[in-house]
């Protein structure tokens, strides 16, 4: 088996660095191809109470998450251990970063979180594990030209609504909308922590991922793991991406309608890069294809 791949990563418009991260282990001998993308999120406030537009600490949290997922996977190369792998990563992230989020100087504060999706190819099988709203796509010959092979873990997903519902019954957490002016759309469902006085704290969009310790255990790092046969047709194109790149990936797959099997993967990546202009979010995508 031979796997070709290419990555594209662009910070949001006007920023010099990204809070996304990705890492790849190329297929080599008996070792499988492995790729992971991580979307960091959070907020850093300085001693004067000013919220920083970008945080290197959030970027470091995302990069560390990606590095730990790669390191833990490389220890076993065993897809059945993906869930245990996420457990190990969560413990190490707690050890390295939890104290930073609790430490305050003046009015400074730090919130850290990340969502992640990783993929490994074994012979004819593909195993994916994801927590949050990073996505895995497959290019198809359907009218949409693509298929999503992952689900976004948020309050719109019935299984997540049910899972978080047990915490709402205890008066600990709930899924709800942000308060909006009368007559305006309610927007997205978010995860809130219920304070002792009944007020809601937070407003987290993903319900799974790493960090966000004040929202645990309603916010969990436990991944959804899926296994499937990936090469029903040779040279099928796959894309692993953060949410900032989703629209561009879908547009690219439509643009290369029924041509992704024979088009150069670098050309496909260049097309996506051209669509990642003036975005309001960081965007990262890893394209891969088995030859």
C-alpha positions in Angstrom: 0.0 0.0 0.0 1.2 3.5 -0.9 -0.4 6.7 0.4 0.1 10.1 -1.0 -0.8 13.1 1.1 -0.6 16.9 1.3 -1.5 19.4 4.0 -2.8 23.0 3.8 -3.0 25.2 6.9 -3.9 28.9 7.0 -4.4 31.2 10.0 -7.6 33.3 10.0 -7.4 36.6 8.1 -5.1 39.2 9.6 -3.3 36.8 12.0 0.3 35.7 11.9 -0.2 32.2 13.4 -2.8 29.5 13.6 -4.4 27.8 16.7 -4.9 24.7 14.5 -2.3 21.8 14.4 -1.7 18.7 12.4 0.8 15.8 12.3 1.3 12.9 9.9 3.2 9.6 10.1 3.8 8.4 6.5 3.1 4.7 5.7 6.3 2.8 6.0 6.8 -1.0 5.7 4.5 -2.7 8.2 3.6 0.6 9.9 0.3 2.3 8.8 -0.3 5.8 7.6 -1.5 8.0 10.4 -2.8 11.6 10.4 -4.3 13.9 13.0 -5.8 17.4 12.9 -6.5 19.5 16.0 -8.5 22.7 16.3 -7.5 24.6 19.4 -9.8 27.1 21.1 -9.9 29.1 24.3 -9.2 32.6 25.5 -6.3 34.4 27.2 -6.8 37.6 29.2 -3.8 39.7 30.3 -3.2 41.3 33.7 -5.3 44.4 32.7 -8.3 42.3 31.8 -7.8 42.7 28.0 -8.8 39.7 25.9 -6.0 38.8 23.5 -7.0 38.4 19.8 -4.7 35.4 19.5 -3.1 33.2 22.1 0.2 31.3 21.7 -0.9 29.2 24.7 -4.0 28.0 22.8 -1.8 27.3 19.8 0.7 25.4 22.1 -2.2 23.4 23.6 -3.4 22.3 20.1 0.2 21.4 18.9 0.8 19.4 22.1 -2.5 17.6 21.6 -1.5 16.6 18.1 2.0 15.5 19.2 0.6 13.4 22.1 -1.9 11.7 19.8 0.9 10.8 17.4 3.2 9.7 20.1 0.7 7.5 21.8 -0.4 5.9 18.6 3.1 5.1 17.5 3.6 3.1 20.8 1.2 0.4 19.7 0.0 0.9 16.1 -3.2 -0.8 17.3 -6.5 0.7 16.2 -8.4 -1.1 18.9 -6.6 1.1 21.5 -7.8 4.4 20.0 -10.1 5.0 23.0 -7.3 4.2 25.5 -5.0 6.4 23.5 -7.3 9.4 24.0 -7.4 8.6 27.8 -3.6 8.8 27.9 -3.5 12.1 26.0 -6.1 13.6 28.3 -4.1 12.7 31.4 -0.9 14.2 30.0 -2.6 17.4 28.9 -4.0 17.7 32.5 -0.5 17.3 33.9 1.0 20.0 31.6 -1.8 22.6 31.3 -4.4 22.3 34.1 -2.4 24.5 36.6 -2.0 27.2 33.9 -5.8 27.6 33.6 -6.1 27.9 37.4 -3.3 30.3 37.9 -4.2 34.0 37.9 -2.2 37.3 38.2 -4.2 40.4 38.5 -7.1 40.1 36.1 -5.4 37.5 33.9 -7.0 34.2 33.0 -6.6 31.4 30.5 -9.1 28.9 29.0 -7.8 26.0 26.9 -9.6 23.4 24.8 -9.2 21.5 21.5 -11.1 19.1 19.3 -9.4 16.4 17.3 -9.8 13.8 14.6 -7.2 11.1 13.7 -7.1 8.4 11.0 -5.0 5.3 10.5 -5.0 3.0 7.4 -4.5 -0.7 7.9 -4.4 -2.9 4.8 -7.9 -2.4 3.4 -9.3 -0.8 6.5 -9.5 2.7 7.7 -10.0 3.5 11.4 -10.9 7.0 12.6 -11.3 8.4 16.1 -12.6 11.9 16.7 -13.9 14.1 19.5 -15.5 17.4 18.6 -16.2 18.9 15.2 -13.1 18.3 13.1 -14.3 16.3 10.1 -13.4 13.4 7.8 -14.6 13.6 4.2 -14.6 11.1 1.3 -14.9 12.2 -2.3 -17.8 10.3 -4.0 -19.6 10.1 -7.3 -22.9 11.2 -5.7 -24.7 14.4 -6.6 -23.0 16.2 -3.7 -19.6 14.8 -4.7 -18.6 14.1 -1.1 -19.6 12.2 1.9 -19.0 13.0 5.6 -17.5 10.0 7.5 -17.6 11.7 10.9 -20.3 13.5 13.0 -20.0 16.8 14.8 -20.2 16.4 18.5 -22.4 19.2 19.7 -25.9 19.9 21.0 -27.4 19.3 17.6 -26.5 15.6 17.7 -29.3 13.6 19.3 -26.9 11.2 21.0 -25.0 14.1 22.5 -28.2 15.8 23.6 -29.2 12.6 25.4 -25.7 12.1 27.0 -25.6 15.7 28.3 -29.2 15.4 29.4 -28.2 13.2 32.4 -26.1 16.1 33.8 -29.0 18.6 33.3 -31.2 16.3 35.4 -28.7 16.7 38.2 -28.7 20.5 37.8 -25.0 20.5 36.7 -24.9 21.3 33.0 -27.4 22.0 30.2 -27.6 22.6 26.4 -29.2 25.9 25.5 -29.1 28.9 23.2 -27.2 32.1 23.9 -29.5 34.9 25.0 -30.5 36.9 21.8 -32.5 40.1 21.3 -36.2 39.4 20.8 -37.0 38.7 17.2 -33.5 37.5 16.2 -32.6 33.8 15.4 -31.6 31.7 18.4 -28.4 30.6 16.8 -26.4 27.5 17.8 -27.0 25.3 20.8 -24.2 25.6 23.4 -23.0 23.7 26.5 -23.4 25.7 29.8 -22.5 25.0 33.3 -25.3 25.7 35.8 -24.0 27.8 38.7 -25.3 27.5 42.3 -27.5 30.6 41.8 -29.0 29.0 38.7 -27.2 31.3 36.3 -25.6 29.7 33.2 -21.8 29.9 32.6 -20.0 29.4 29.4 -21.5 28.6 26.0 -19.2 25.9 24.5 -20.1 24.7 21.0 -18.4 21.3 20.9 -19.4 18.7 23.5 -16.3 16.5 23.2 -12.6 17.2 23.0 -9.7 17.9 25.3 -9.3 20.6 28.0 -12.3 22.8 28.9 -11.9 21.3 32.4 -14.6 23.5 34.0 -17.1 21.8 31.7 -16.2 18.2 32.5 -17.6 15.6 32.8 -20.3 16.9 30.5 -17.5 17.8 28.1 -15.6 14.5 27.5 -12.5 13.5 25.6 -14.0 10.0 24.9 -13.8 9.6 21.1 -16.2 8.1 18.6 -14.3 5.3 16.8 -15.3 4.0 13.4 -13.8 1.3 11.2 -14.6 0.9 7.5 -13.2 -0.5 4.2 -11.6 2.5 2.5 -10.6 1.5 -1.0 -13.8 0.3 -2.7 -12.4 2.3 -5.6 -8.6 2.9 -5.9 -7.3 6.5 -5.6 -10.4 7.7 -3.6 -9.6 11.1 -2.1 -10.1 11.7 1.6 -9.9 14.9 3.6 -9.3 15.4 7.3 -10.0 19.0 8.3 -10.8 21.5 11.0 -14.2 23.2 10.9 -12.6 26.4 9.3 -11.7 24.4 6.2 -15.0 22.4 5.8 -16.6 24.7 3.3 -13.5 25.0 1.2 -13.1 21.2 1.1 -16.6 20.7 0.0 -16.3 23.3 -2.7 -13.1 21.8 -3.9 -14.6 18.3 -4.1 -17.5 19.7 -6.1 -15.1 21.6 -8.4 -13.2 18.4 -9.2 -16.4 16.5 -9.7 -15.5 13.0 -10.8 -11.9 14.1 -11.5 -10.3 13.6 -8.1 -9.1 10.1 -8.9 -6.9 11.3 -11.7 -6.1 14.9 -10.7 -2.7 15.6 -9.0 -3.2 15.9 -5.2 -1.1 19.0 -5.1 -3.5 20.7 -7.6 -6.4 19.7 -5.4 -4.6 21.3 -2.4 -3.8 24.4 -4.3 -7.5 24.8 -5.2 -8.5 24.5 -1.6 -5.7 27.0 -0.6 -7.2 29.5 -3.0 -10.5 29.3 -1.2 -9.0 29.9 2.2 -8.8 33.6 1.9 -10.1 36.2 4.3 -11.6 33.6 6.6 -12.8 34.4 10.1 -11.4 31.1 11.4 -8.1 29.1 11.2 -8.3 26.4 8.5 -6.4 23.1 8.2 -6.9 20.2 5.9 -4.9 17.0 5.2 -5.7 15.3 1.9 -4.7 11.7 1.4 -5.2 9.0 -1.2 -4.2 5.3 -1.5 -2.5 4.6 -4.8 
